[in-house]
């Protein structure tokens, strides 16, 4: 049983496939080079911390004292797909803000 000093939170382990911008630097480019330039497809894997109408937040590390590491905020407009691998339950210190 969890002590009163902690609360439990369920987190989904997810993969998000999303489109990112690409920058090709300040040098000169030909028309053909510019026509061939593409955005970048990215894949992020982490624990789904929260969702909103505009974005999803992933964290890749959750410590036993409530620390959250490497937070990615990904705009929903650029998300191609999201799939769930697993769900875990973590214990977080009481008093921390929760977006759940």
N, CA, C and O atoms as a MOPAC input file, in Angstrom:
PM7 MOZYME 1SCF
protein

 N      0.83500 1    -1.18300 1     0.00000 1
 C      0.00000 1     0.00000 1     0.00000 1
 C      0.87600 1     1.24000 1     0.00000 1
 O      1.86300 1     1.30400 1     0.73300 1
 N      0.52300 1     2.22700 1    -0.81600 1
 C      1.30100 1     3.45900 1    -0.91800 1
 C      1.12700 1     4.29100 1     0.34100 1
 O      0.04900 1     4.33200 1     0.93400 1
 N      2.19600 1     4.94700 1     0.73600 1
 C      2.11600 1     5.81700 1     1.90900 1
 C      1.34200 1     7.07600 1     1.54800 1
 O      1.21200 1     7.39800 1     0.36700 1
 N      0.81600 1     7.80700 1     2.55900 1
 C      0.04600 1     9.02100 1     2.28300 1
 C      0.88100 1    10.10400 1     1.58800 1
 O      0.32200 1    11.05100 1     1.03400 1
 N      2.20800 1     9.97300 1     1.61400 1
 C      3.06900 1    10.99200 1     1.02200 1
 C      3.19600 1    10.84000 1    -0.49200 1
 O      3.80300 1    11.68500 1    -1.15000 1
 N      2.62800 1     9.76900 1    -1.04900 1
 C      2.73700 1     9.56200 1    -2.49600 1
 C      1.36100 1     9.34000 1    -3.10800 1
 O      0.40600 1     8.96800 1    -2.42700 1
 N      1.28900 1     9.57700 1    -4.39900 1
 C      0.07200 1     9.29200 1    -5.15400 1
 C      0.47700 1     8.45700 1    -6.36000 1
 O      1.60200 1     8.56500 1    -6.84700 1
 N     -0.43300 1     7.63200 1    -6.83700 1
 C     -0.15100 1     6.78300 1    -7.99400 1
 C     -0.67900 1     7.43900 1    -9.25800 1
 O     -1.72400 1     8.08900 1    -9.26000 1
 N      0.07000 1     7.25000 1   -10.32500 1
 C     -0.34300 1     7.77600 1   -11.63100 1
 C     -0.00600 1     6.74000 1   -12.68800 1
 O      1.09800 1     6.19600 1   -12.70500 1
 N     -0.95600 1     6.46900 1   -13.56700 1
 C     -0.74200 1     5.52900 1   -14.67500 1
 C     -0.22600 1     6.30100 1   -15.88400 1
 O     -0.77700 1     7.33800 1   -16.25400 1
 N      0.83200 1     5.78300 1   -16.49100 1
 C      1.43200 1     6.40600 1   -17.66700 1
 C      1.52600 1     5.39300 1   -18.79300 1
 O      1.94600 1     4.25600 1   -18.57700 1
 N      1.13700 1     5.80100 1   -19.99400 1
 C      1.25300 1     4.95200 1   -21.17200 1
 C      2.62200 1     5.16300 1   -21.81300 1
 O      3.08000 1     6.29600 1   -21.96200 1
 N      3.26800 1     4.06500 1   -22.18900 1
 C      4.48900 1     4.12500 1   -22.97300 1
 C      4.06700 1     4.16200 1   -24.43700 1
 O      3.44200 1     3.22300 1   -24.92900 1
 N      4.40900 1     5.25400 1   -25.13900 1
 C      3.92400 1     5.45800 1   -26.50400 1
 C      5.05300 1     5.80000 1   -27.46800 1
 O      6.12600 1     6.25200 1   -27.06800 1
 N      4.78200 1     5.57400 1   -28.73400 1
 C      5.63000 1     6.06500 1   -29.82600 1
 C      4.81000 1     7.08100 1   -30.60300 1
 O      3.67900 1     6.80500 1   -31.00500 1
 N      5.38600 1     8.25600 1   -30.81200 1
 C      4.73100 1     9.29500 1   -31.59500 1
 C      5.55800 1     9.51900 1   -32.86000 1
 O      6.75700 1     9.78800 1   -32.78200 1
 N      4.92000 1     9.40800 1   -34.01800 1
 C      5.56500 1     9.71300 1   -35.30300 1
 C      5.06700 1    11.09000 1   -35.70800 1
 O      3.86200 1    11.32600 1   -35.80300 1
 N      6.02500 1    12.01400 1   -35.94900 1
 C      5.63000 1    13.39800 1   -36.20600 1
 C      6.57900 1    14.05300 1   -37.20500 1
 O      7.71400 1    13.61500 1   -37.39100 1
 N      6.08600 1    15.11300 1   -37.84200 1
 C      6.86000 1    15.84800 1   -38.84000 1
 C      7.51300 1    17.07000 1   -38.20500 1
 O      6.86900 1    17.82700 1   -37.47800 1
 N      8.79500 1    17.25100 1   -38.49100 1
 C      9.53900 1    18.39800 1   -37.98000 1
 C     10.05500 1    19.22300 1   -39.15500 1
 O     10.16900 1    18.73300 1   -40.27900 1
 N     10.35600 1    20.46000 1   -38.87600 1
 C     10.92200 1    21.30900 1   -39.91900 1
 C     12.36200 1    20.87400 1   -40.19700 1
 O     12.98000 1    20.20500 1   -39.36900 1
 N     12.88300 1    21.24600 1   -41.33400 1
 C     14.28100 1    20.99200 1   -41.66800 1
 C     14.89300 1    22.31100 1   -42.10900 1
 O     14.28700 1    23.06700 1   -42.86900 1
 N     16.08100 1    22.57600 1   -41.63400 1
 C     16.79900 1    23.79200 1   -42.01600 1
 C     18.02100 1    23.39300 1   -42.82600 1
 O     18.76900 1    22.49500 1   -42.44000 1
 N     18.21100 1    24.05900 1   -43.93500 1
 C     19.31000 1    23.70000 1   -44.82600 1
 C     20.41800 1    24.74200 1   -44.84500 1
 O     21.23900 1    24.75000 1   -45.76300 1
 N     20.45500 1    25.60600 1   -43.86400 1
 C     21.58000 1    26.51000 1   -43.68000 1
 C     21.55900 1    27.74400 1   -44.56100 1
 O     20.73300 1    27.87500 1   -45.46400 1
 N     22.50500 1    28.66100 1   -44.27200 1
 C     22.51300 1    29.96900 1   -44.93700 1
 C     23.20600 1    29.98900 1   -46.30300 1
 O     23.20500 1    31.02400 1   -46.96900 1
 N     23.79300 1    28.88200 1   -46.73200 1
 C     24.50100 1    28.88200 1   -48.01200 1
 C     23.52700 1    28.98700 1   -49.19300 1
 O     22.31900 1    28.81700 1   -49.02800 1
 N     24.06000 1    29.26500 1   -50.36400 1
 C     23.25300 1    29.37400 1   -51.58100 1
 C     22.86500 1    27.98200 1   -52.06600 1
 O     23.63700 1    27.03100 1   -51.94700 1
 N     21.62800 1    27.87600 1   -52.62700 1
 C     21.13400 1    26.61100 1   -53.15800 1
 C     20.56000 1    26.83900 1   -54.54500 1
 O     20.03800 1    27.91200 1   -54.84900 1
 N     20.66100 1    25.83000 1   -55.36900 1
 C     20.05500 1    25.89800 1   -56.69500 1
 C     18.55600 1    25.63900 1   -56.58400 1
 O     18.07900 1    25.15800 1   -55.55600 1
 N     17.81600 1    25.95700 1   -57.64100 1
 C     16.37100 1    25.67100 1   -57.66700 1
 C     16.11500 1    24.17800 1   -57.48600 1
 O     15.20100 1    23.78900 1   -56.75800 1
 N     16.90900 1    23.34700 1   -58.13800 1
 C     16.73000 1    21.89900 1   -58.05300 1
 C     16.96000 1    21.40500 1   -56.61900 1
 O     16.24000 1    20.52900 1   -56.13900 1
 N     17.95800 1    21.96400 1   -55.94300 1
 C     18.21700 1    21.57500 1   -54.54800 1
 C     17.03400 1    21.95500 1   -53.65600 1
 O     16.58400 1    21.16100 1   -52.82900 1
 N     16.53900 1    23.18000 1   -53.83700 1
 C     15.40700 1    23.63900 1   -53.02300 1
 C     14.17100 1    22.78000 1   -53.29800 1
 O     13.44800 1    22.41700 1   -52.37000 1
 N     13.92800 1    22.45400 1   -54.57500 1
 C     12.77800 1    21.62200 1   -54.91800 1
 C     12.86200 1    20.23600 1   -54.27500 1
 O     11.83000 1    19.61900 1   -54.00900 1
 N     14.07200 1    19.74000 1   -54.02100 1
 C     14.24900 1    18.41800 1   -53.44000 1
 C     14.28400 1    18.39400 1   -51.91600 1
 O     14.35300 1    17.32100 1   -51.31600 1
 N     14.23900 1    19.55000 1   -51.29300 1
 C     14.31400 1    19.59800 1   -49.82300 1
 C     13.00500 1    19.13000 1   -49.19800 1
 O     11.92100 1    19.42400 1   -49.70100 1
 N     13.12400 1    18.39400 1   -48.09300 1
 C     11.97000 1    17.80300 1   -47.42700 1
 C     11.99700 1    18.10900 1   -45.93200 1
 O     13.04000 1    18.45300 1   -45.37500 1
 N     10.83800 1    17.98000 1   -45.29300 1
 C     10.78400 1    18.03700 1   -43.83500 1
 C     11.37200 1    16.73900 1   -43.29200 1
 O     11.74100 1    15.85400 1   -44.06300 1
 N     11.45900 1    16.62300 1   -41.99400 1
 C     12.04600 1    15.45000 1   -41.35500 1
 C     10.96100 1    14.69200 1   -40.59400 1
 O     10.19400 1    15.29700 1   -39.84400 1
 N     10.88900 1    13.36800 1   -40.78200 1
 C      9.98600 1    12.54100 1   -39.98900 1
 C     10.72500 1    12.10800 1   -38.73200 1
 O     11.83900 1    11.59100 1   -38.81000 1
 N     10.11000 1    12.31900 1   -37.57800 1
 C     10.71400 1    11.97800 1   -36.28800 1
 C      9.88000 1    10.92500 1   -35.57800 1
 O      8.67300 1    10.81600 1   -35.79600 1
 N     10.53900 1    10.15500 1   -34.72800 1
 C      9.86700 1     9.17300 1   -33.87300 1
 C     10.34700 1     9.41700 1   -32.45400 1
 O     11.54400 1     9.37100 1   -32.17200 1
 N      9.40300 1     9.67600 1   -31.57000 1
 C      9.71800 1     9.87400 1   -30.15700 1
 C      9.01200 1     8.80200 1   -29.34900 1
 O      7.84100 1     8.50100 1   -29.58100 1
 N      9.73800 1     8.22700 1   -28.39500 1
 C      9.17000 1     7.21900 1   -27.51200 1
 C      9.30600 1     7.72200 1   -26.08000 1
 O     10.37700 1     8.16800 1   -25.66700 1
 N      8.21200 1     7.64600 1   -25.33300 1
 C      8.26100 1     8.08800 1   -23.94800 1
 C      6.94500 1     7.82200 1   -23.25300 1
 O      6.03400 1     7.21400 1   -23.81400 1
 N      6.86300 1     8.29300 1   -22.01200 1
 C      5.63800 1     8.14800 1   -21.22900 1
 C      4.72900 1     9.33300 1   -21.50900 1
 O      5.15100 1    10.48400 1   -21.40300 1
 N      3.49100 1     9.05400 1   -21.86400 1
 C      2.51800 1    10.09600 1   -22.17700 1
 C      2.09400 1    10.77200 1   -20.88100 1
 O      1.32400 1    10.21300 1   -20.10000 1
 N      2.60300 1    11.98100 1   -20.66000 1
 C      2.33000 1    12.69900 1   -19.42600 1
 C      0.96800 1    13.39300 1   -19.48100 1
 O      0.18000 1    13.31000 1   -18.53900 1
 N      0.70100 1    14.08400 1   -20.60600 1
 C     -0.58900 1    14.76400 1   -20.71900 1
 C     -0.89400 1    15.05000 1   -22.18300 1
 O     -0.01800 1    14.99800 1   -23.04700 1
 N     -2.15800 1    15.35300 1   -22.43100 1
 C     -2.60200 1    15.74800 1   -23.76200 1
 C     -3.49100 1    16.97600 1   -23.62100 1
 O     -4.13100 1    17.18700 1   -22.59100 1
 N     -3.51500 1    17.77600 1   -24.67500 1
 C     -4.42800 1    18.91300 1   -24.74700 1
 C     -4.92400 1    19.01000 1   -26.18000 1
 O     -4.54400 1    18.20200 1   -27.02700 1
 N     -5.75600 1    19.98000 1   -26.44900 1
 C     -6.25700 1    20.16700 1   -27.80700 1
 C     -5.12000 1    20.50900 1   -28.76900 1
 O     -5.21700 1    20.22400 1   -29.96300 1
 N     -4.04400 1    21.11600 1   -28.26500 1
 C     -2.95200 1    21.56100 1   -29.12900 1
 C     -1.72400 1    20.65700 1   -29.14100 1
 O     -0.99000 1    20.63900 1   -30.12900 1
 N     -1.48000 1    19.89300 1   -28.04800 1
 C     -0.21700 1    19.16000 1   -27.97500 1
 C     -0.31100 1    17.92400 1   -27.09700 1
 O     -1.28500 1    17.71600 1   -26.37300 1
 N      0.74000 1    17.10800 1   -27.18600 1
 C      0.94200 1    15.99800 1   -26.25800 1
 C      2.30100 1    16.21000 1   -25.59800 1
 O      3.21900 1    16.76200 1   -26.20600 1
 N      2.41900 1    15.76300 1   -24.34400 1
 C      3.67700 1    15.88300 1   -23.61600 1
 C      4.17300 1    14.48900 1   -23.27200 1
 O      3.45900 1    13.68500 1   -22.67400 1
 N      5.42600 1    14.21800 1   -23.66800 1
 C      6.08600 1    12.95900 1   -23.36000 1
 C      7.25200 1    13.22200 1   -22.42100 1
 O      7.93300 1    14.24000 1   -22.54200 1
 N      7.48300 1    12.30800 1   -21.48400 1
 C      8.69000 1    12.33600 1   -20.66300 1
 C      9.37800 1    10.99100 1   -20.82600 1
 O      8.71300 1     9.96600 1   -20.97500 1
 N     10.71700 1    10.98900 1   -20.79800 1
 C     11.37800 1     9.68800 1   -20.95600 1
 C     11.92100 1     9.13000 1   -19.64800 1
 O     12.35000 1     7.97700 1   -19.59400 1
 N     11.90600 1     9.94300 1   -18.58900 1
 C     12.39700 1     9.48400 1   -17.30200 1
 C     11.50400 1    10.00400 1   -16.18900 1
 O     11.14200 1    11.18100 1   -16.17100 1
 N     11.14500 1     9.11500 1   -15.25300 1
 C     10.39400 1     9.49500 1   -14.05600 1
 C     11.18600 1     8.95800 1   -12.86600 1
 O     11.39700 1     7.75000 1   -12.75900 1
 N     11.62800 1     9.84900 1   -11.96600 1
 C     12.41600 1     9.41400 1   -10.81500 1
 C     11.52000 1     9.16800 1    -9.61100 1
 O     10.37400 1     9.61600 1    -9.58000 1
 N     12.04400 1     8.45800 1    -8.61900 1
 C     11.23800 1     8.12400 1    -7.43900 1
 C     10.93900 1     9.33800 1    -6.55800 1
 O     10.08800 1     9.25900 1    -5.67200 1
 N     11.63500 1    10.46700 1    -6.79100 1
 C     11.33800 1    11.67500 1    -6.02200 1
 C     10.50200 1    12.67100 1    -6.83200 1
 O     10.39200 1    13.83800 1    -6.45500 1
 N      9.91300 1    12.21500 1    -7.94000 1
 C      9.01000 1    13.05400 1    -8.72000 1
 C      9.64500 1    13.82700 1    -9.85300 1
 O      8.97500 1    14.62900 1   -10.50300 1
 N     10.92900 1    13.60300 1   -10.10500 1
 C     11.59100 1    14.29700 1   -11.21000 1
 C     11.14200 1    13.74800 1   -12.55300 1
 O     10.92900 1    12.54600 1   -12.71000 1
 N     11.00100 1    14.64600 1   -13.51800 1
 C     10.60400 1    14.26800 1   -14.87600 1
 C     11.70700 1    14.71600 1   -15.82400 1
 O     12.05700 1    15.89600 1   -15.85600 1
 N     12.25500 1    13.78500 1   -16.59500 1
 C     13.38200 1    14.10300 1   -17.46500 1
 C     13.02800 1    14.07400 1   -18.93100 1
 O     12.16900 1    13.31000 1   -19.37100 1
 N     13.71000 1    14.92500 1   -19.68100 1
 C     13.60200 1    15.01900 1   -21.13500 1
 C     12.14500 1    15.09600 1   -21.58500 1
 O     11.59300 1    14.13100 1   -22.11400 1
 N     11.54600 1    16.23500 1   -21.37200 1
 C     10.14700 1    16.46700 1   -21.74400 1
 C     10.08000 1    16.94400 1   -23.19300 1
 O     10.78000 1    17.87900 1   -23.58100 1
 N      9.23200 1    16.29200 1   -23.98600 1
 C      8.97300 1    16.71700 1   -25.36500 1
 C      7.51600 1    17.17200 1   -25.46000 1
 O      6.60400 1    16.44300 1   -25.06900 1
 N      7.30700 1    18.38100 1   -25.98200 1
 C      5.96300 1    18.88900 1   -26.25000 1
 C      5.80500 1    18.88000 1   -27.76100 1
 O      6.49800 1    19.61400 1   -28.46600 1
 N      4.89500 1    18.05100 1   -28.26000 1
 C      4.72600 1    17.87000 1   -29.70300 1
 C      3.34700 1    18.38100 1   -30.09800 1
 O      2.33300 1    17.95000 1   -29.55000 1
 N      3.32100 1    19.29700 1   -31.04700 1
 C      2.05000 1    19.84700 1   -31.51500 1
 C      1.23300 1    18.77300 1   -32.22400 1
 O      1.76200 1    18.02200 1   -33.04400 1
 N     -0.04000 1    18.70500 1   -31.91200 1
 C     -0.92300 1    17.70800 1   -32.54200 1
 C     -0.97800 1    17.86500 1   -34.05600 1
 O     -1.14400 1    16.87800 1   -34.77300 1
 N     -0.84100 1    19.08600 1   -34.55000 1
 C     -0.93600 1    19.34100 1   -35.99400 1
 C      0.14300 1    18.62300 1   -36.78900 1
 O     -0.03400 1    18.37700 1   -37.98200 1
 N      1.27100 1    18.27600 1   -36.14500 1
 C      2.35900 1    17.63100 1   -36.88100 1
 C      2.44800 1    16.12700 1   -36.58800 1
 O      3.32400 1    15.44600 1   -37.12200 1
 N      1.55100 1    15.60600 1   -35.74600 1
 C      1.58800 1    14.18500 1   -35.39900 1
 C      0.93200 1    13.35500 1   -36.51300 1
 O     -0.20600 1    13.60400 1   -36.90900 1
 N      1.67700 1    12.37400 1   -36.99900 1
 C      1.14800 1    11.44300 1   -38.00500 1
 C      0.43800 1    10.27000 1   -37.34600 1
 O     -0.63900 1     9.86100 1   -37.78000 1
 N      1.05500 1     9.72800 1   -36.28500 1
 C      0.45200 1     8.58400 1   -35.59600 1
 C      1.00500 1     8.48500 1   -34.18400 1
 O      2.05300 1     9.03900 1   -33.85400 1
 N      0.24800 1     7.74800 1   -33.35400 1
 C      0.69400 1     7.47900 1   -31.99400 1
 C      0.19000 1     6.09100 1   -31.61400 1
 O     -0.98700 1     5.77900 1   -31.79300 1
 N      1.08900 1     5.26000 1   -31.08700 1
 C      0.67200 1     3.92600 1   -30.66600 1
 C      1.17200 1     3.66300 1   -29.24800 1
 O      2.21900 1     4.15600 1   -28.83000 1
 N      0.38900 1     2.87300 1   -28.52800 1
 C      0.69800 1     2.54700 1   -27.14000 1
 C      1.33700 1     1.16700 1   -27.06300 1
 O      0.85100 1     0.21300 1   -27.67000 1
 N      2.43300 1     1.07100 1   -26.30900 1
 C      3.10900 1    -0.20800 1   -26.09500 1
 C      2.70300 1    -0.85400 1   -24.78100 1
 O      2.46400 1    -2.06100 1   -24.72800 1
 N      2.62300 1    -0.05300 1   -23.71200 1
 C      2.39600 1    -0.60000 1   -22.38300 1
 C      1.89600 1     0.52300 1   -21.48300 1
 O      1.92700 1     1.69300 1   -21.86600 1
 N      1.44000 1     0.16900 1   -20.29900 1
 C      1.04600 1     1.15200 1   -19.29200 1
 C      1.71400 1     0.76600 1   -17.98500 1
 O      1.71200 1    -0.40200 1   -17.59600 1
 N      2.28800 1     1.76400 1   -17.30600 1
 C      2.91400 1     1.52100 1   -16.01400 1
 C      2.23600 1     2.39300 1   -14.96100 1
 O      1.55000 1     3.36200 1   -15.28700 1
 N      2.43700 1     2.03700 1   -13.71000 1
 C      1.97200 1     2.86800 1   -12.60800 1
 C      3.19900 1     3.36700 1   -11.85600 1
 O      4.04900 1     2.57600 1   -11.44800 1
 N      3.28700 1     4.69000 1   -11.67400 1
 C      4.39600 1     5.27800 1   -10.93100 1
 C      3.86000 1     5.93800 1    -9.67300 1
 O      2.69700 1     6.33800 1    -9.61400 1
 N      4.71900 1     6.04600 1    -8.66900 1
 C      4.36100 1     6.75200 1    -7.45400 1
 C      5.07800 1     8.09100 1    -7.46500 1
 O      6.29600 1     8.15300 1    -7.63900 1
 N      4.31000 1     9.16800 1    -7.27600 1
 C      4.84500 1    10.51900 1    -7.27300 1
 C      4.57000 1    11.16900 1    -5.92200 1
 O      3.56700 1    10.86100 1    -5.27800 1
 N      5.45300 1    12.06500 1    -5.49000 1
 C      5.21100 1    12.74800 1    -4.21500 1
 C      3.92800 1    13.56000 1    -4.26700 1
 O      3.61700 1    14.16200 1    -5.29500 1
 N      3.17900 1    13.58200 1    -3.17000 1
 C      1.97500 1    14.41600 1    -3.09200 1
 C      2.39500 1    15.86800 1    -3.15100 1
 O      3.49800 1    16.23100 1    -2.74200 1
 N      1.49100 1    16.69900 1    -3.67000 1
 C      1.77100 1    18.12700 1    -3.73900 1
 C      2.30900 1    18.58200 1    -5.06600 1
 O      2.28800 1    19.77700 1    -5.36300 1
 N      2.80400 1    17.63900 1    -5.89400 1
 C      3.26800 1    18.00400 1    -7.23000 1
 C      2.05400 1    18.21500 1    -8.12300 1
 O      1.04400 1    17.52700 1    -7.97200 1
 N      2.14700 1    19.17100 1    -9.06200 1
 C      1.05400 1    19.42700 1    -9.99500 1
 C      0.93200 1    18.24900 1   -10.93600 1
 O      1.93600 1    17.68200 1   -11.36900 1
 N     -0.28100 1    17.88500 1   -11.24800 1
 C     -0.56600 1    16.79500 1   -12.17200 1
 C     -1.45100 1    17.28500 1   -13.28500 1
 O     -2.41400 1    18.00800 1   -13.03200 1
 N     -1.14900 1    16.90600 1   -14.53100 1
 C     -1.98300 1    17.26800 1   -15.68400 1
 C     -2.99100 1    16.18000 1   -16.00300 1
 O     -3.69700 1    16.28100 1   -17.00600 1
 N     -3.08100 1    15.14300 1   -15.18200 1
 C     -3.99000 1    14.03900 1   -15.52500 1
 C     -5.43600 1    14.38800 1   -15.24500 1
 O     -6.32500 1    13.56900 1   -15.47800 1

